[in-house]
């Protein structure tokens, strides 16, 4: 056998397996978190004690056995919102500023950079003082913070830093990951990034009619690897996304994206108490409520058309969506029967019901077990539409027993028996009858 034949029969060695880059990145992140040079964040109940201990060491010039963890934790406390303006702590703050100018300890200097970033307020004296001291120490910072200073040289310019960061963010494909690569390892942290966020949203606002810009802002509010969305500055971001559509609508795909994302991030504004939605301007809140109303009407019609074989549903769909297009329906809510809810869950699971997020249950049994309800607010009237030959019921909004929107459960028989409502079956000119009364 020739050498060529022998070599041909030999199996080449398997190439070495490449490491999983995501696993390596996660491991590196854990190391940075475990041995971070950020100042420890002491609980509020301990902060005053830490500051007083540090002040005692300073006055007595007694440093034997003092650990760096005490120095950096007390540094965070003395520059926090509660204490940074206290006159009795002015000398201690001055001590920290002097140490920043003199120290070569990268752990201490890095901790004070994190204090500066998280206590940042552009016009505050403590921010300007920390910025000046850290600017003098920039050549003595550790590798992580040198990366930040090299990437954003204006970081110690309180008058410029938020706008500079915002301008950089606009040009980034992924602001979250690219800011982390620059050394801002917690891009959603308070302080400097609150002001950068506001400036970033302001820069994006005029362009948020474009799908790519919408996607960029949404990915900043909740990056894929984050469990929760950014809360600080969220109302301004929500208003920027919705404010263009006070009188019109974007393409339906964009309505779906914005609606689904914002509700996933901050809850359904119709049922969420407080949170980001509480500070959103009413005219912007009305936009997403309008979109949710239209989606609820369509969703109701899609479900009941599938679970009840009736030729009546297409005319009803056209009628209620016509009133919605005419802005005569202010809000809507759906309560499905068990069979309707089962079908609704299938639609949601497959993604066919895009933008729909929540609904209630219709709980009446026996002959009404399959009835589903659509509850509408039309001006000062509450209108209840139902499936399976359920009449249209109209209540004055102030009626003490009129069904309220956004409840978890409704009993259609109890609603039917409430005195003081007007009702009509879907015969003759029932649409005209409804329009006259709303």
C-alpha positions in Angstrom: 0.0 0.0 0.0 1.4 3.4 -1.0 1.8 6.2 1.4 -0.9 8.2 -0.4 -3.4 5.2 0.1 -2.5 5.0 3.8 -3.0 8.7 4.4 -6.3 8.6 2.5 -7.6 5.9 4.9 -6.6 7.9 8.0 -9.4 9.9 9.6 -8.4 13.5 10.0 -8.5 14.7 13.6 -11.7 16.3 14.8 -11.4 20.1 14.9 -11.5 21.4 18.5 -15.0 22.5 19.6 -15.5 26.2 19.7 -16.6 27.5 23.1 -20.2 28.8 23.5 -19.7 32.5 23.3 -23.0 33.2 25.1 -21.8 31.0 28.0 -18.5 32.8 28.1 -20.2 36.2 28.1 -22.5 35.2 30.9 -19.6 33.9 32.9 -17.6 37.1 32.4 -20.7 39.1 33.5 -20.9 37.1 36.7 -17.2 37.7 37.4 -17.6 41.4 36.9 -20.7 41.5 39.1 -19.0 39.5 41.9 -15.7 41.5 41.9 -17.1 44.8 40.7 -15.3 48.0 41.8 -18.7 49.7 42.2 -19.5 51.1 45.6 -21.6 48.7 47.7 -25.2 49.8 48.0 -26.0 49.7 51.7 -29.7 49.6 52.8 -31.2 52.9 53.9 -31.4 51.8 57.5 -27.6 51.4 57.7 -26.5 54.4 55.8 -26.5 57.0 58.6 -24.5 54.6 60.8 -21.9 54.1 58.0 -21.5 57.8 57.5 -21.1 58.5 61.2 -18.5 55.7 61.5 -16.6 57.1 58.6 -16.8 60.6 60.0 -15.4 59.4 63.3 -12.5 57.8 61.6 -11.8 61.0 59.7 -11.9 63.2 62.7 -9.8 60.9 64.8 -7.5 60.0 61.9 -7.8 56.4 63.0 -7.5 54.1 60.0 -6.2 50.8 61.4 -8.5 47.9 60.4 -10.7 50.1 58.3 -11.9 48.1 55.3 -12.3 49.5 51.8 -15.9 48.2 51.8 -16.7 50.6 54.6 -15.0 53.5 52.8 -16.9 52.9 49.6 -20.3 52.2 51.1 -20.1 55.3 53.2 -19.0 57.2 50.1 -22.2 56.1 48.4 -24.3 57.2 51.4 -22.7 60.6 51.9 -23.4 61.5 48.3 -26.9 60.1 48.1 -30.0 62.3 47.7 -30.6 62.5 51.5 -27.1 63.5 52.6 -25.3 65.2 49.8 -26.6 68.7 50.7 -26.2 68.4 54.5 -23.9 71.0 55.9 -22.8 68.8 58.8 -21.3 66.4 56.3 -19.5 68.9 54.2 -16.1 68.1 55.6 -16.6 64.4 55.0 -17.6 65.0 51.4 -14.5 67.2 51.1 -12.4 64.4 52.5 -13.7 62.1 49.7 -12.9 64.6 47.0 -9.4 65.1 48.3 -8.8 61.3 48.4 -10.0 61.0 44.8 -7.4 63.6 43.8 -4.6 61.9 45.7 -5.4 58.1 45.6 -3.9 55.5 43.4 -6.2 52.8 44.7 -8.2 51.7 41.6 -10.9 50.0 43.7 -11.6 53.2 45.6 -11.5 55.4 42.5 -13.7 53.0 40.6 -16.2 53.0 43.4 -16.3 56.8 43.4 -16.9 56.8 39.6 -20.0 54.6 40.2 -21.1 57.0 43.0 -20.7 59.9 40.5 -22.7 58.1 37.8 -25.6 57.0 40.0 -25.9 60.3 42.0 -25.6 62.4 38.9 -27.7 65.6 38.5 -26.3 68.1 36.0 -26.7 71.2 38.0 -26.0 69.8 41.5 -22.9 71.0 43.3 -21.9 67.5 44.4 -22.0 66.3 40.8 -19.7 69.1 39.6 -17.3 68.5 42.5 -17.1 64.8 41.9 -16.6 65.4 38.2 -13.8 67.8 38.7 -12.0 65.5 41.1 -12.5 62.4 38.9 -11.4 64.3 35.8 -8.1 64.9 37.6 -7.8 61.2 38.5 -8.7 59.8 35.1 -5.2 58.6 34.3 -5.3 56.6 37.6 -8.5 54.8 36.9 -8.7 51.0 36.5 -9.1 49.4 33.0 -12.9 49.3 33.1 -13.3 53.0 33.8 -10.5 54.0 31.4 -12.5 52.2 28.7 -15.5 54.5 29.6 -13.4 57.6 29.6 -11.8 56.8 26.3 -15.1 55.9 24.8 -17.0 58.9 26.2 -14.4 61.5 27.0 -17.1 64.0 28.1 -18.3 61.6 30.9 -16.9 64.0 33.5 -18.5 67.0 31.9 -21.9 67.2 33.7 -23.1 69.9 31.2 -22.4 67.7 28.2 -22.4 64.1 29.3 -26.2 63.2 28.9 -26.5 64.8 25.5 -23.2 63.2 24.3 -24.4 59.7 25.4 -27.8 60.2 23.8 -26.2 61.3 20.5 -24.1 58.2 20.6 -27.1 56.0 21.4 -29.0 57.2 18.4 -26.3 55.8 16.2 -26.1 52.5 17.9 -27.7 49.3 16.6 -28.2 48.1 20.2 -27.7 50.9 22.8 -28.0 48.4 25.7 -25.1 46.1 24.7 -22.9 48.9 23.1 -23.1 51.1 26.2 -22.1 48.1 28.3 -19.1 47.5 26.0 -18.1 51.1 26.6 -18.0 50.5 30.4 -21.5 51.5 31.4 -22.3 48.1 32.8 -25.8 49.0 34.1 -27.3 51.2 31.3 -30.6 51.3 33.1 -29.0 52.5 36.4 -30.3 55.8 37.9 -28.4 59.0 37.8 -26.5 59.9 34.6 -28.4 57.3 32.5 -31.8 58.8 33.6 -30.7 62.1 32.0 -29.2 60.4 29.0 -32.4 58.4 28.6 -34.5 61.6 28.5 -32.2 63.1 26.0 -32.2 60.0 23.8 -36.0 59.8 23.8 -36.2 63.5 22.9 -33.8 62.9 19.9 -35.8 59.8 18.7 -39.3 61.4 19.2 -39.5 63.1 15.8 -38.6 59.8 14.0 -40.9 57.4 15.8 -43.2 57.1 12.8 -40.5 54.8 11.3 -40.6 51.1 12.1 -36.8 50.8 12.7 -36.8 53.7 15.2 -39.8 52.3 17.0 -38.0 48.9 17.3 -34.8 50.6 18.6 -36.7 52.5 21.4 -38.6 49.3 22.4 -35.4 47.3 22.5 -33.8 50.0 24.7 -36.8 50.0 27.1 -36.6 46.2 27.5 -33.5 44.4 26.1 -34.0 40.7 25.4 -31.7 39.7 28.3 -33.5 41.8 30.9 -36.4 40.5 33.0 -38.1 43.8 33.4 -38.4 47.0 31.4 -36.9 50.3 32.3 -39.2 52.2 34.6 -37.4 55.5 35.1 -38.4 57.8 32.2 -40.9 55.3 30.9 -43.8 57.8 30.7 -41.8 60.1 28.4 -40.9 57.1 26.2 -44.5 55.9 26.0 -45.7 59.5 25.1 -43.0 59.6 22.4 -44.2 56.3 20.9 -47.9 57.3 21.0 -47.9 61.0 20.5 -47.7 60.9 16.7 -51.1 59.1 16.6 -53.5 61.4 18.4 -55.5 61.8 15.2 -54.4 58.9 13.0 -52.9 55.4 13.1 -49.6 53.8 11.8 -49.7 50.6 9.8 -51.6 47.8 11.6 -48.3 45.9 12.1 -46.9 48.9 14.0 -50.0 49.2 16.1 -49.6 45.5 17.0 -45.9 45.9 17.9 -46.3 49.0 20.0 -49.4 47.8 21.8 -48.1 44.3 22.5 -44.7 45.6 23.6 -46.0 48.4 25.9 -48.5 46.1 27.6 -45.9 43.4 28.1 -43.5 46.0 29.6 -45.9 48.0 31.8 -49.2 46.1 32.0 -52.6 46.7 30.4 -53.3 50.4 31.0 -57.0 49.5 31.5 -56.4 47.3 34.5 -53.0 48.4 35.7 -53.1 50.6 38.8 -50.3 53.1 39.0 -46.9 52.4 37.5 -45.7 54.0 34.3 -49.2 54.6 32.9 -50.2 56.8 35.8 -48.0 59.6 34.5 -48.7 59.3 30.8 -50.5 62.4 29.3 -54.2 61.7 28.8 -54.2 62.4 25.1 -51.4 59.8 24.6 -53.1 57.3 26.9 -56.2 57.7 24.8 -54.3 56.5 21.7 -53.4 53.1 23.1 -56.9 52.8 24.7 -58.3 53.4 21.2 -56.1 50.8 19.7 -57.0 48.3 22.4 -60.7 49.0 21.9 -60.5 48.2 18.2 -58.5 45.1 18.9 -61.0 43.9 21.5 -63.9 44.4 19.1 -62.2 42.5 16.3 -61.1 39.8 18.7 -64.6 39.4 20.1 -66.0 39.0 16.6 -63.3 36.6 15.5 -63.9 34.3 18.5 -67.7 34.3 18.5 -67.8 33.9 14.7 -65.8 30.7 15.2 -67.7 29.2 18.1 -71.2 30.2 17.1 -72.4 29.4 13.6 -74.5 32.5 12.7 -74.8 34.7 9.6 -75.4 37.7 12.0 -71.8 38.2 12.9 -70.4 39.8 9.8 -73.1 42.7 9.9 -72.4 43.1 13.6 -68.6 43.3 12.9 -69.2 46.0 10.3 -71.5 48.0 12.6 -69.4 48.1 15.7 -66.1 48.7 13.8 -67.9 51.6 11.9 -68.8 53.2 15.3 -65.2 52.7 16.4 -63.8 54.3 13.3 -66.2 57.2 13.9 -64.7 57.6 17.4 -68.1 56.9 19.0 -66.8 54.0 21.1 -64.5 55.2 23.9 -63.5 51.8 25.4 -64.2 48.1 25.1 -63.8 45.0 27.1 -64.5 41.3 26.3 -65.8 38.6 28.6 -65.7 35.1 27.0 -67.6 32.0 27.8 -65.5 28.9 28.6 -65.7 27.7 25.0 -64.9 31.2 23.8 -62.0 31.5 26.2 -60.6 28.2 25.0 -60.7 29.3 21.4 -59.3 32.7 22.4 -56.3 31.0 24.1 -55.6 29.1 20.9 -55.6 32.3 18.9 -53.3 34.0 21.3 -50.9 31.0 21.5 -50.6 30.8 17.7 -50.1 34.6 17.4 -53.2 35.1 15.3 -54.7 37.6 17.8 -51.9 40.1 17.6 -51.9 42.9 20.1 -54.7 41.4 22.2 -53.5 41.0 25.8 -56.3 40.4 28.3 -60.0 39.7 28.7 -62.6 38.7 31.3 -64.9 35.7 31.8 -68.6 35.3 31.4 -69.7 33.0 34.2 -73.5 32.4 33.8 -74.3 28.7 33.4 -77.1 26.5 32.0 -78.7 28.0 28.8 -76.2 30.9 29.0 -73.0 28.9 29.5 -71.9 29.6 25.9 -72.7 33.4 25.9 -69.8 35.8 25.4 -70.1 39.5 26.1 -68.6 42.7 24.5 -68.9 45.6 26.9 -68.6 49.1 25.4 -68.4 52.6 26.7 -70.0 55.0 24.3 -70.1 58.6 25.7 -72.2 58.4 28.8 -73.7 55.0 28.0 -72.6 51.5 28.7 -73.6 49.1 25.9 -73.5 45.3 26.3 -73.4 43.1 23.1 -73.7 39.3 23.4 -73.6 36.1 21.5 -76.2 33.3 21.3 -79.3 35.5 20.8 -78.4 37.8 23.7 -80.1 41.2 23.3 -78.2 44.5 23.1 -78.5 46.2 26.5 -77.9 50.0 27.0 -77.3 51.6 30.5 -76.7 55.1 31.5 -73.1 55.3 32.8 -74.3 56.5 36.2 -76.7 53.6 36.7 -75.7 52.1 40.0 -75.8 48.5 38.6 -74.5 49.2 35.1 -71.6 46.7 34.4 -68.2 48.3 34.7 -65.5 47.7 32.2 -62.3 45.8 32.9 -63.7 43.3 35.4 -62.4 39.8 35.7 -65.9 38.2 35.6 -69.4 39.0 34.5 -72.7 37.1 34.8 -74.8 37.8 31.7 -78.0 36.8 33.4 -77.5 39.2 36.2 -76.9 42.0 33.6 -80.0 41.0 31.7 -82.2 41.3 34.9 -80.9 44.7 36.0 -83.9 47.1 35.9 -83.5 50.4 34.2 -81.7 49.4 31.0 -83.0 49.5 27.5 -82.7 46.3 25.4 -83.4 45.1 22.0 -82.9 41.9 20.0 -80.9 41.9 16.7 -83.9 42.3 14.5 -85.1 45.0 12.1 -83.2 48.3 12.3 -81.5 47.5 15.6 -78.3 49.4 14.5 -80.3 52.6 14.1 -81.9 52.0 17.5 -78.4 51.7 19.1 -77.1 54.8 17.3 -80.1 56.9 18.4 -79.4 56.0 22.0 -75.6 56.6 22.1 
